[in-house]
Amino acid sequence: MHAFDKSRSIAVLISASCPRIRSLGSFSASARDTLKGRKTAVEGDRNQLFNRRCALRIKLGLAVFMCIFVLSAGLANAQQKGQYIPGQQGLNSGALPDPGFTYANLTLNYSADTLKNGNGNSVPLAGSYDIWAVENIFFYVPKFKLLGAKLAFMVAAPTLANGSLTLGSLRFPNIALNAGGEGLADTWVQPVTLGWSLKRADVYVGYAFMAPTGRYSAGASDNVGSGYWGNHLITGSTFYITKNKGTTANLFTDWEFHGSKTTGAGTSATPGQAFTMEWGLGQVLPLKKDFSWLLQLGVIGYDQWQVSNNGGLASPNIPASALPYYSVHAIGFQTNFILPVKALNFFFKFEDEYRAFARPEGRTIAFGGSYTLRIPKAQAPPSGPEAPATP
């Protein structure tokens, strides 16, 4: 959602259209008494006109704001956010699945009731922004290695998404604008990932692209897709702080750059590049002495920044480069329940955003599980509390 400095734009729009009613001036006592009834009637008419004009201008302002902020992008990958939605990594971010086929299901909810302008201040609007996405993720890791590295292929499809947005004025709560959509979202394809297992670390590098398979039409209020191709250079790392690999420090990065998207009749825009970092500190606790049941707890967080200018036109009269850079920062926790022998993992993540610029500020919840059909068949459980890969 490319947007202006929202609080300034709407404040200027409202203040220019709804000036304070000035005093009628000084009159003599007798003149004021004579004109008192007439003045009251005039002021009543002016107050009614004032309120109608304010309501109309606020509604128009919300419409313009929503068109720029929301409708120019898909709800599942809304502009003024990166194409990659943070909150999906966290603990064990450098560990790839064991050789075989892995299926993971991740349900993600992002909700916000606060909009921030380019200075990080709240925009004086009431409303809510809510996304639900259900990702079906498939990994294949062959037994052979390339350059001494584990090779992995991954695709996330189909992804079912449902999004809604409501914007209203604090002064006129009966005025509200709404948008929403549901359906199949864009498709994430990760054709190559190379991972190395070192003595005290697991690391990988990879390339992925986002295909704009979700429904998108410039100016529509029910978009689900982003409307443009995205390229993603990703890394993951897990450093084992203790020898038994039970305590970990984790880091995931994603540098994304984008193709162009249609923003209107004869106009297009190229969203600026974005950099995302997800991190986590975790500890594995054995629930059984044979380490067949493991509980992993940790502190996680994410940071995302726009790092280059937008290109093209956000609308026929608005250059995309004039729109403010966005960023967001969050912290939270993650819990994993792991059954190493059965190759089953279940997870829950919660991250609350504490700072945002030129985008919504809210919270992310993710939960789900994964299962690996190993090649070869699973061996005996590990002798220590090492945690296997989790989404």
KADAPE-V171202 format. One record per residue. N is the residue number from 1. RES is the residue in three letters. PSI is psi as a letter, one per 40 degrees, with the letter a starting at -180 (none if undefined). Layout:
n->{N | N}
res->{RES | RES}
psi->{PSI | PSI}
//
This chain:
n->{1 | 2 | 3 | 4 | 5 | 6 | 7 | 8 | 9 | 10 | 11 | 12 | 13 | 14 | 15 | 16 | 17 | 18 | 19 | 20 | 21 | 22 | 23 | 24 | 25 | 26 | 27 | 28 | 29 | 30 | 31 | 32 | 33 | 34 | 35 | 36 | 37 | 38 | 39 | 40 | 41 | 42 | 43 | 44 | 45 | 46 | 47 | 48 | 49 | 50 | 51 | 52 | 53 | 54 | 55 | 56 | 57 | 58 | 59 | 60 | 61 | 62 | 63 | 64 | 65 | 66 | 67 | 68 | 69 | 70 | 71 | 72 | 73 | 74 | 75 | 76 | 77 | 78 | 79 | 80 | 81 | 82 | 83 | 84 | 85 | 86 | 87 | 88 | 89 | 90 | 91 | 92 | 93 | 94 | 95 | 96 | 97 | 98 | 99 | 100 | 101 | 102 | 103 | 104 | 105 | 106 | 107 | 108 | 109 | 110 | 111 | 112 | 113 | 114 | 115 | 116 | 117 | 118 | 119 | 120 | 121 | 122 | 123 | 124 | 125 | 126 | 127 | 128 | 129 | 130 | 131 | 132 | 133 | 134 | 135 | 136 | 137 | 138 | 139 | 140 | 141 | 142 | 143 | 144 | 145 | 146 | 147 | 148 | 149 | 150 | 151 | 152 | 153 | 154 | 155 | 156 | 157 | 158 | 159 | 160 | 161 | 162 | 163 | 164 | 165 | 166 | 167 | 168 | 169 | 170 | 171 | 172 | 173 | 174 | 175 | 176 | 177 | 178 | 179 | 180 | 181 | 182 | 183 | 184 | 185 | 186 | 187 | 188 | 189 | 190 | 191 | 192 | 193 | 194 | 195 | 196 | 197 | 198 | 199 | 200 | 201 | 202 | 203 | 204 | 205 | 206 | 207 | 208 | 209 | 210 | 211 | 212 | 213 | 214 | 215 | 216 | 217 | 218 | 219 | 220 | 221 | 222 | 223 | 224 | 225 | 226 | 227 | 228 | 229 | 230 | 231 | 232 | 233 | 234 | 235 | 236 | 237 | 238 | 239 | 240 | 241 | 242 | 243 | 244 | 245 | 246 | 247 | 248 | 249 | 250 | 251 | 252 | 253 | 254 | 255 | 256 | 257 | 258 | 259 | 260 | 261 | 262 | 263 | 264 | 265 | 266 | 267 | 268 | 269 | 270 | 271 | 272 | 273 | 274 | 275 | 276 | 277 | 278 | 279 | 280 | 281 | 282 | 283 | 284 | 285 | 286 | 287 | 288 | 289 | 290 | 291 | 292 | 293 | 294 | 295 | 296 | 297 | 298 | 299 | 300 | 301 | 302 | 303 | 304 | 305 | 306 | 307 | 308 | 309 | 310 | 311 | 312 | 313 | 314 | 315 | 316 | 317 | 318 | 319 | 320 | 321 | 322 | 323 | 324 | 325 | 326 | 327 | 328 | 329 | 330 | 331 | 332 | 333 | 334 | 335 | 336 | 337 | 338 | 339 | 340 | 341 | 342 | 343 | 344 | 345 | 346 | 347 | 348 | 349 | 350 | 351 | 352 | 353 | 354 | 355 | 356 | 357 | 358 | 359 | 360 | 361 | 362 | 363 | 364 | 365 | 366 | 367 | 368 | 369 | 370 | 371 | 372 | 373 | 374 | 375 | 376 | 377 | 378 | 379 | 380 | 381 | 382 | 383 | 384 | 385 | 386 | 387 | 388 | 389 | 390 | 391}
res->{MET | HIS | ALA | PHE | ASP | LYS | SER | ARG | SER | ILE | ALA | VAL | LEU | ILE | SER | ALA | SER | CYS | PRO | ARG | ILE | ARG | SER | LEU | GLY | SER | PHE | SER | ALA | SER | ALA | ARG | ASP | THR | LEU | LYS | GLY | ARG | LYS | THR | ALA | VAL | GLU | GLY | ASP | ARG | ASN | GLN | LEU | PHE | ASN | ARG | ARG | CYS | ALA | LEU | ARG | ILE | LYS | LEU | GLY | LEU | ALA | VAL | PHE | MET | CYS | ILE | PHE | VAL | LEU | SER | ALA | GLY | LEU | ALA | ASN | ALA | GLN | GLN | LYS | GLY | GLN | TYR | ILE | PRO | GLY | GLN | GLN | GLY | LEU | ASN | SER | GLY | ALA | LEU | PRO | ASP | PRO | GLY | PHE | THR | TYR | ALA | ASN | LEU | THR | LEU | ASN | TYR | SER | ALA | ASP | THR | LEU | LYS | ASN | GLY | ASN | GLY | ASN | SER | VAL | PRO | LEU | ALA | GLY | SER | TYR | ASP | ILE | TRP | ALA | VAL | GLU | ASN | ILE | PHE | PHE | TYR | VAL | PRO | LYS | PHE | LYS | LEU | LEU | GLY | ALA | LYS | LEU | ALA | PHE | MET | VAL | ALA | ALA | PRO | THR | LEU | ALA | ASN | GLY | SER | LEU | THR | LEU | GLY | SER | LEU | ARG | PHE | PRO | ASN | ILE | ALA | LEU | ASN | ALA | GLY | GLY | GLU | GLY | LEU | ALA | ASP | THR | TRP | VAL | GLN | PRO | VAL | THR | LEU | GLY | TRP | SER | LEU | LYS | ARG | ALA | ASP | VAL | TYR | VAL | GLY | TYR | ALA | PHE | MET | ALA | PRO | THR | GLY | ARG | TYR | SER | ALA | GLY | ALA | SER | ASP | ASN | VAL | GLY | SER | GLY | TYR | TRP | GLY | ASN | HIS | LEU | ILE | THR | GLY | SER | THR | PHE | TYR | ILE | THR | LYS | ASN | LYS | GLY | THR | THR | ALA | ASN | LEU | PHE | THR | ASP | TRP | GLU | PHE | HIS | GLY | SER | LYS | THR | THR | GLY | ALA | GLY | THR | SER | ALA | THR | PRO | GLY | GLN | ALA | PHE | THR | MET | GLU | TRP | GLY | LEU | GLY | GLN | VAL | LEU | PRO | LEU | LYS | LYS | ASP | PHE | SER | TRP | LEU | LEU | GLN | LEU | GLY | VAL | ILE | GLY | TYR | ASP | GLN | TRP | GLN | VAL | SER | ASN | ASN | GLY | GLY | LEU | ALA | SER | PRO | ASN | ILE | PRO | ALA | SER | ALA | LEU | PRO | TYR | TYR | SER | VAL | HIS | ALA | ILE | GLY | PHE | GLN | THR | ASN | PHE | ILE | LEU | PRO | VAL | LYS | ALA | LEU | ASN | PHE | PHE | PHE | LYS | PHE | GLU | ASP | GLU | TYR | ARG | ALA | PHE | ALA | ARG | PRO | GLU | GLY | ARG | THR | ILE | ALA | PHE | GLY | GLY | SER | TYR | THR | LEU | ARG | ILE | PRO | LYS | ALA | GLN | ALA | PRO | PRO | SER | GLY | PRO | GLU | ALA | PRO | ALA | THR | PRO}
psi->{g | h | i | i | g | d | d | d | d | d | d | d | d | d | d | d | d | g | i | i | h | i | i | e | a | h | i | i | d | d | d | d | d | d | e | d | d | d | d | d | d | d | d | d | d | d | d | d | d | d | d | d | d | d | d | d | d | d | d | d | d | d | d | d | d | d | d | d | d | d | e | e | i | i | d | d | f | i | i | f | i | i | d | h | h | i | e | e | b | b | i | f | e | e | h | i | i | i | h | a | h | h | h | i | h | h | h | h | h | h | i | i | e | h | h | i | a | e | e | e | i | h | h | g | i | i | a | i | h | h | h | h | h | h | h | h | h | h | i | h | h | i | d | i | i | h | f | e | i | h | h | i | i | i | i | g | i | i | h | h | i | h | i | i | h | h | h | i | h | d | d | g | e | e | h | i | i | i | i | i | i | i | a | h | a | i | h | h | h | g | e | h | h | h | h | h | h | i | d | f | i | h | i | i | i | i | h | i | i | h | h | g | e | i | h | h | h | h | e | i | e | f | i | d | i | d | e | i | i | i | h | h | h | i | i | i | h | h | h | h | d | i | d | e | f | d | h | i | h | i | h | h | i | h | h | h | i | i | a | i | i | h | e | a | h | e | i | i | i | h | i | i | i | i | h | h | h | h | i | i | h | i | h | h | h | h | e | i | d | e | f | e | h | i | h | h | i | i | h | i | i | i | h | h | i | h | e | i | i | i | i | a | h | d | i | d | e | h | h | d | e | e | i | i | i | i | i | i | h | i | i | a | i | i | h | h | h | h | g | d | d | e | f | h | h | h | i | h | h | h | h | h | h | e | h | i | h | f | i | i | h | b | i | h | h | h | i | a | i | i | h | h | g | i | h | a | i | i | a | i | i | i | e | i | f | h | h | i | i | i | none}
//
